[in-house]
Amino acid sequence: MKATQLLKKDHTAVKQLFRRFKKTSERAKKTRDQLVDRIATELEIHAAIEGEIFYPAMREVPKAGALVDEARATTSRSRHSSPTCNQRKTPRP
């Protein structure tokens, strides 16, 4: 499977998990916690695919360097603004 296909698959999976989360009530703490864990895991996988496969491949495309740099900066900012796995909090719906 191509890296782009993996990334699209991950986007779909995470969107589905967020939809499931939004359908839960605040009383469904256990379900929400499980969904948050799964979302975080999917996002970690996504970031690994981007960092280890997609971005290095894009570096070989002429004129893609600036886009790769911008995407990496965005990913880095997102990672630093989100709770880490050990400090996860239930996201707001």
C-alpha positions in Angstrom: 0.0 0.0 0.0 1.3 3.5 -0.9 2.0 6.0 1.9 -0.8 8.3 0.5 -3.3 5.5 0.7 -2.2 4.8 4.3 -2.6 8.5 5.2 -6.1 8.6 3.6 -7.1 5.5 5.5 -5.9 7.0 8.8 -7.8 10.3 8.1 -10.9 8.2 7.6 -10.4 6.2 10.7 -9.7 9.3 12.9 -12.8 11.1 11.5 -14.9 8.1 12.3 -13.5 7.9 15.8 -14.3 11.7 16.4 -17.8 11.2 15.1 -18.3 8.3 17.6 -16.9 10.5 20.3 -19.3 13.3 19.5 -22.2 10.9 19.8 -21.3 10.0 23.3 -22.6 11.9 26.4 -20.4 13.2 29.2 -21.7 10.2 31.3 -19.9 7.8 28.9 -16.5 8.5 30.5 -15.1 5.0 29.9 -16.2 5.0 26.3 -14.8 8.5 25.8 -11.5 7.5 27.4 -11.2 4.5 25.1 -12.0 6.6 22.1 -9.4 9.2 23.1 -6.8 6.5 23.5 -7.6 5.1 20.0 -7.6 8.6 18.4 -4.2 9.3 20.0 -2.8 6.0 18.7 -4.1 6.6 15.2 -2.6 10.1 15.2 0.7 8.7 16.4 0.6 6.1 13.5 -0.3 8.9 11.1 2.6 11.1 12.2 5.0 8.1 11.9 3.9 7.4 8.4 4.3 11.1 7.5 7.7 11.4 9.1 9.2 8.1 8.0 7.7 7.5 4.6 5.7 10.4 3.1 7.9 13.4 3.9 11.2 11.8 2.8 9.6 10.7 -0.5 8.2 14.2 -1.1 11.7 15.6 -0.6 12.6 13.9 -3.9 9.9 15.8 -5.8 11.2 19.0 -7.4 9.9 22.1 -5.7 8.2 20.2 -2.9 10.8 21.1 -0.2 9.0 24.2 1.0 5.7 22.3 1.2 7.3 19.5 3.2 8.9 22.1 5.6 5.6 23.8 6.1 3.8 20.4 6.7 6.5 19.3 9.2 6.2 22.6 11.1 2.4 22.2 11.3 2.8 18.7 12.5 5.3 19.8 15.1 3.1 22.6 16.4 0.1 20.2 16.6 2.2 17.7 18.5 3.4 20.3 21.0 -0.1 21.7 21.6 -1.7 18.3 22.2 -1.6 16.3 25.4 0.9 13.5 25.3 -0.2 9.9 25.6 0.6 9.8 29.3 -1.2 13.1 30.0 -4.3 12.5 27.8 -7.4 14.3 28.7 -10.8 13.7 27.2 -11.2 16.2 24.3 -14.1 18.6 24.2 -16.8 17.5 21.7 
